[in-house]
Amino acid sequence: MRTKRNGLVVICGLTAALSLGCQNEEIRSYRVPKPEATRLLAVIIPHGEKTWFFKLVGPAPQVEEHKQAFDQFIRSVRFTDQGERAITWTVPDSWLAGPASNLRYAAFYLGPKDHPLELTVFEFSGATGSVLANVNRWRNEMRLRNIQESELSQISKELRLENGLATMVDMATSAGGSAARMPAPDIVSRRSGPQSAFHYDKPQGWKEKPDPKRIRLVLFEIGEGLAEAGVSVLPRDGGGLLTNVNRWRGQIHLEQTDEEQLRKEMRPIGVGGTAGQYIDLVGPESAGQPRQRILGVVVPRTEETWFFKLQGPADVVEKEKTAFETFVKSVRFNAGTGANP
């Protein structure tokens, strides 16, 4: 049965040196491998008035290990159109069921428990955009360039299932992260302290947990797993403000915006002595789904851009808004991690 849980997502990623706030000044360091190729397998299945999305993303070697099982899982999908059990499938014995939420229909963890891959299933009613629009949204998340309709056949193919046609997408970044032009730090300091490049005051109740996608370096659990929080960092040229905000807008089913409208929606916010931009996005209502909301803060620095993002059902985000803003304003950047712009 589908389990309904409120969920927030705030995405968390890499930077040249990243540290976490804590209650003490202990500093621990560990080595982080240079970025390896990331691969995405996804299937889009339109059925009636709904569209279903199945997505598996992670390090390319791990994804390859699970590709056959992923294919078999997809081919086992059946639609019953019977209330809460509108869809069925056969799950491999080694997969562990993850929590569903108002953001996703189902999730599964594949591979070792300490660093599993995560397969997510999403169900959307109404218009969800073309195959090309969704592929380019995923490519933006992987820091890949957008493609044209004529290039779709290079990374996608038609898949015939028992209940009709689907589209399979298979794409990857290059090894070493060159497609993303992401920095490749050797040392990452954890816990706040005088030698940390980035530290902050951790809001009460936020608990660190492993990131199943291995894309986010640090992930926090809020409210006994009902919410998640974190920070992401990109190179200074990581898509630009408009591109990233439009990616967020797409995640909560808002239409794309332009530079002029974006300037009206953003407001200034100070983060660690650096001028940042703050945006509050609220998605439209949809049948059977709570209205979604994103709070996002973008902080450009000399060599990278920092993104602070809170996403989830509008009422839950409202409850966490003060904690999120306090968290962002508590950030301190040490010298050597990029001067003010």
C-alpha positions as CSV (number, residue, x, y, z in Angstrom):
1,M,0.0,0.0,0.0
2,R,1.1,3.5,-0.6
3,T,2.2,5.3,2.5
4,K,1.6,9.1,2.6
5,R,4.2,11.1,4.5
6,N,5.0,14.7,4.4
7,G,8.5,15.4,3.1
8,L,10.8,18.2,2.5
9,V,13.8,18.1,0.3
10,V,16.7,20.5,0.5
11,I,19.5,19.5,-1.8
12,C,23.0,19.1,-0.5
13,G,26.2,18.8,-2.6
14,L,30.0,19.2,-2.9
15,T,32.3,22.1,-2.6
16,A,36.1,22.6,-2.3
17,A,35.8,22.4,1.5
18,L,32.6,21.8,3.4
19,S,32.0,21.5,7.1
20,L,29.0,20.9,9.2
21,G,27.8,22.8,12.2
22,C,27.8,21.0,15.5
23,Q,27.5,21.6,19.2
24,N,31.3,21.3,19.7
25,E,34.5,22.3,18.0
26,E,35.6,18.8,17.1
27,I,37.1,18.6,13.6
28,R,37.2,15.4,11.6
29,S,38.5,15.1,8.1
30,Y,38.2,12.4,5.5
31,R,39.1,11.9,1.9
32,V,36.5,12.3,-0.8
33,P,37.2,10.6,-4.2
34,K,37.3,12.7,-7.3
35,P,33.9,12.7,-9.1
36,E,33.2,9.6,-11.2
37,A,30.7,9.3,-14.0
38,T,27.1,9.6,-13.0
39,R,24.5,7.6,-14.9
40,L,20.7,8.0,-15.0
41,L,18.2,5.3,-16.0
42,A,14.6,6.6,-16.3
43,V,11.3,5.4,-17.7
44,I,8.3,7.5,-18.5
45,I,5.0,5.7,-18.7
46,P,1.9,7.6,-19.7
47,H,-1.3,5.9,-18.5
48,G,-4.8,7.4,-18.8
49,E,-4.7,10.9,-17.3
50,K,-1.5,10.3,-15.4
51,T,2.2,9.9,-16.1
52,W,4.5,7.7,-14.1
53,F,8.2,8.4,-13.8
54,F,10.8,5.7,-12.6
55,K,14.3,7.1,-12.0
56,L,17.6,5.5,-10.9
57,V,20.7,7.7,-10.7
58,G,24.1,7.2,-9.1
59,P,27.7,6.3,-9.9
60,A,27.8,4.7,-13.3
61,P,29.5,1.4,-12.2
62,Q,26.8,0.8,-9.5
63,V,24.0,1.7,-11.9
64,E,25.3,-0.8,-14.4
65,E,25.3,-3.5,-11.7
66,H,21.6,-3.0,-11.2
67,K,20.5,-2.3,-14.8
68,Q,19.2,-5.8,-15.5
69,A,17.2,-5.8,-12.3
70,F,15.9,-2.3,-13.1
71,D,14.8,-3.5,-16.6
72,Q,13.0,-6.6,-15.2
73,F,11.3,-4.4,-12.6
74,I,10.0,-2.0,-15.3
75,R,8.7,-4.9,-17.4
76,S,6.8,-6.2,-14.4
77,V,4.8,-3.0,-14.1
78,R,1.0,-3.5,-14.4
79,F,-1.9,-1.0,-14.1
80,T,-5.0,-2.2,-12.2
81,D,-6.7,1.2,-12.0
82,Q,-8.2,0.1,-8.6
83,G,-8.0,2.9,-6.1
84,E,-4.9,3.0,-3.9
85,R,-3.5,-0.1,-5.7
86,A,-3.6,1.4,-9.2
87,I,-0.2,0.0,-10.1
88,T,1.6,-3.3,-9.3
89,W,5.1,-4.6,-9.9
90,T,7.5,-7.4,-8.9
91,V,10.3,-6.2,-6.6
92,P,13.6,-8.1,-6.5
93,D,14.3,-9.7,-3.2
94,S,17.5,-7.7,-2.5
95,W,15.7,-4.3,-2.8
96,L,14.6,-2.5,0.3
97,A,11.5,-0.4,0.3
98,G,12.1,3.2,1.2
99,P,9.5,5.7,2.5
100,A,6.9,7.1,0.2
101,S,5.7,10.7,0.6
102,N,3.5,13.4,-0.9
103,L,6.4,14.0,-3.2
104,R,6.9,10.5,-4.5
105,Y,4.7,7.4,-4.9
106,A,7.4,4.9,-3.8
107,A,11.2,4.4,-3.4
108,F,13.6,1.5,-3.2
109,Y,17.2,1.2,-2.1
110,L,19.5,-1.0,-4.1
111,G,23.0,-2.2,-3.1
112,P,24.9,-1.9,0.1
113,K,23.1,-0.4,3.1
114,D,25.9,2.2,3.8
115,H,25.8,3.7,0.2
116,P,22.7,2.3,-1.6
117,L,21.3,3.6,-4.9
118,E,17.8,5.0,-4.7
119,L,15.1,4.2,-7.3
120,T,12.2,6.6,-7.1
121,V,8.7,6.4,-8.5
122,F,6.6,9.5,-9.1
123,E,3.0,9.8,-10.2
124,F,1.7,13.0,-11.8
125,S,-1.8,14.0,-13.0
126,G,-2.3,16.3,-16.0
127,A,0.4,17.9,-18.1
128,T,3.9,16.9,-17.2
129,G,5.8,18.3,-20.2
130,S,7.2,16.6,-23.2
131,V,9.8,13.8,-23.1
132,L,12.4,16.4,-24.2
133,A,11.5,18.8,-21.4
134,N,11.8,16.1,-18.7
135,V,15.1,14.8,-20.2
136,N,16.5,18.3,-20.2
137,R,15.4,18.8,-16.6
138,W,17.3,15.7,-15.6
139,R,20.3,16.8,-17.6
140,N,20.3,20.1,-15.7
141,E,20.3,18.2,-12.5
142,M,23.4,16.2,-13.8
143,R,25.0,19.5,-15.0
144,L,24.8,18.5,-18.7
145,R,23.8,20.7,-21.5
146,N,20.3,20.7,-22.9
147,I,19.7,18.7,-26.1
148,Q,17.5,19.2,-29.1
149,E,14.6,17.0,-30.2
150,S,16.8,15.6,-32.9
151,E,19.3,14.3,-30.3
152,L,16.7,12.4,-28.2
153,S,17.2,9.1,-30.1
154,Q,20.8,9.0,-28.9
155,I,19.8,8.6,-25.2
156,S,16.2,7.3,-25.3
157,K,14.2,4.5,-26.9
158,E,10.6,3.3,-27.1
159,L,9.8,0.5,-24.7
160,R,6.7,-1.7,-25.2
161,L,5.1,-2.8,-22.0
162,E,2.0,-4.9,-21.3
163,N,-0.1,-1.8,-20.7
164,G,1.3,0.3,-23.6
165,L,4.3,2.2,-24.8
166,A,6.9,3.9,-22.5
167,T,10.1,5.8,-23.0
168,M,13.4,4.6,-21.6
169,V,16.2,7.2,-21.0
170,D,19.8,6.2,-20.4
171,M,22.5,8.9,-20.1
172,A,25.6,9.7,-18.1
173,T,28.2,12.3,-17.4
174,S,31.8,11.8,-18.3
175,A,34.3,10.2,-15.8
176,G,36.0,12.7,-13.6
177,G,33.0,15.0,-13.6
178,S,34.2,17.0,-16.6
179,A,30.7,17.4,-18.0
180,A,29.7,19.1,-14.8
181,R,33.0,21.0,-14.3
182,M,32.6,20.3,-10.6
183,P,35.5,21.0,-8.3
184,A,37.3,17.8,-7.0
185,P,38.3,18.4,-3.4
186,D,40.7,15.9,-1.7
187,I,39.9,16.9,1.9
188,V,36.5,17.8,3.4
189,S,36.4,19.0,7.0
190,R,33.4,18.0,9.1
191,R,32.1,19.6,12.3
192,S,32.4,23.4,12.9
193,G,35.7,24.7,13.9
194,P,38.3,27.4,13.3
195,Q,39.9,25.4,10.4
196,S,36.7,24.7,8.6
197,A,36.0,26.4,5.3
198,F,32.2,26.6,6.0
199,H,30.4,26.3,9.2
200,Y,27.0,27.2,10.7
201,D,24.6,26.8,13.6
202,K,22.7,23.6,13.1
203,P,19.0,24.1,14.0
204,Q,17.7,22.0,16.8
205,G,16.2,18.7,15.7
206,W,18.2,18.4,12.4
207,K,20.0,15.0,12.3
208,E,22.7,14.1,9.8
209,K,22.1,10.9,7.7
210,P,23.7,9.3,4.7
211,D,22.6,10.4,1.2
212,P,21.4,7.3,-0.7
213,K,22.1,9.0,-4.0
214,R,25.7,9.8,-3.1
215,I,25.2,13.1,-4.9
216,R,24.8,15.2,-1.7
217,L,27.7,15.2,0.6
218,V,25.6,15.8,3.7
219,L,21.9,15.3,4.3
220,F,19.9,16.2,7.4
221,E,16.8,14.5,8.7
222,I,14.1,16.7,10.2
223,G,11.1,15.7,12.3
224,E,11.7,11.9,12.5
225,G,12.3,11.6,8.8
226,L,9.4,13.8,7.7
227,A,11.8,16.4,6.2
228,E,15.3,16.7,4.8
229,A,17.7,19.6,4.7
230,G,21.1,20.5,3.2
231,V,23.2,22.7,0.9
232,S,24.6,22.3,-2.6
233,V,27.5,24.0,-4.3
234,L,28.4,24.4,-8.0
235,P,31.2,26.0,-9.9
236,R,30.5,29.7,-10.5
237,D,29.3,28.9,-14.1
238,G,27.0,26.1,-12.9
239,G,24.1,27.1,-15.1
240,G,23.4,30.6,-13.9
241,L,20.7,31.9,-11.6
242,L,17.8,31.8,-14.1
243,T,18.5,28.3,-15.2
244,N,18.6,27.0,-11.6
245,V,15.5,28.8,-10.5
246,N,13.6,27.6,-13.6
247,R,14.8,24.0,-12.6
248,W,13.3,24.6,-9.2
249,R,10.1,26.0,-10.7
250,G,9.7,22.8,-12.8
251,Q,10.1,20.6,-9.8
252,I,6.9,22.1,-8.3
253,H,5.0,22.4,-11.6
254,L,5.4,26.2,-12.2
255,E,5.9,27.6,-15.6
256,Q,9.3,28.9,-16.6
257,T,10.1,32.6,-15.9
258,D,12.4,35.2,-17.5
259,E,15.1,37.5,-16.2
260,E,12.8,40.5,-15.8
261,Q,10.2,38.5,-13.7
262,L,13.0,36.8,-11.7
263,R,14.4,40.2,-10.6
264,K,10.9,41.0,-9.2
265,E,10.7,37.7,-7.3
266,M,14.2,37.7,-5.7
267,R,15.1,39.7,-2.6
268,P,18.5,40.2,-1.1
269,I,19.8,38.3,1.9
270,G,23.2,38.4,3.6
271,V,25.0,35.0,4.0
272,G,28.4,34.9,5.7
273,G,29.2,38.5,4.7
274,T,28.3,37.8,1.1
275,A,25.3,39.2,-0.8
276,G,22.8,36.5,-1.7
277,Q,19.4,36.2,-3.4
278,Y,16.3,34.7,-1.7
279,I,13.3,33.4,-3.5
280,D,10.0,31.9,-2.3
281,L,8.1,29.7,-4.8
282,V,4.7,28.2,-4.3
283,G,3.3,25.6,-6.8
284,P,-0.2,25.2,-8.0
285,E,-2.8,22.9,-6.3
286,S,-3.2,19.5,-8.0
287,A,-5.8,16.8,-7.4
288,G,-4.8,14.6,-4.5
289,Q,-1.5,16.4,-3.9
290,P,-0.6,19.1,-1.4
291,R,0.6,22.5,-2.8
292,Q,4.4,22.4,-3.0
293,R,6.7,25.2,-2.0
294,I,10.4,26.0,-2.3
295,L,12.6,28.4,-0.4
296,G,15.9,29.0,-2.1
297,V,18.9,31.1,-1.4
298,V,21.6,31.6,-4.0
299,V,25.0,32.9,-3.0
300,P,27.6,33.6,-5.7
301,R,31.2,33.7,-4.6
302,T,34.5,33.9,-6.5
303,E,34.9,30.3,-7.6
304,E,31.6,28.7,-6.8
305,T,27.9,29.4,-6.2
306,W,26.2,28.1,-3.1
307,F,22.5,27.0,-3.1
308,F,20.4,26.6,0.0
309,K,17.1,25.0,-0.7
310,L,14.1,23.9,1.3
311,Q,11.3,22.0,-0.6
312,G,8.1,20.3,0.5
313,P,4.4,20.7,1.1
314,A,3.6,24.4,1.6
315,D,2.3,24.0,5.2
316,V,5.4,22.0,6.3
317,V,7.8,24.5,4.6
318,E,6.0,27.3,6.4
319,K,6.7,25.7,9.8
320,E,10.4,25.3,8.9
321,K,10.8,28.7,7.3
322,T,12.2,30.5,10.4
323,A,14.6,27.6,11.1
324,F,15.8,27.6,7.5
325,E,16.4,31.4,7.4
326,T,18.2,31.3,10.7
327,F,20.3,28.4,9.4
328,V,21.3,30.3,6.2
329,K,22.1,33.5,8.1
330,S,24.3,31.6,10.5
331,V,26.7,30.5,7.7
332,R,30.3,31.6,8.0
333,F,32.8,31.3,5.2
334,N,36.5,31.2,6.2
335,A,39.2,32.8,4.1
336,G,40.3,30.8,1.1
337,T,37.0,29.5,0.0
338,G,36.1,32.4,-2.4
339,A,36.0,36.1,-1.7
340,N,32.9,38.2,-1.9
341,P,31.9,39.0,-5.5
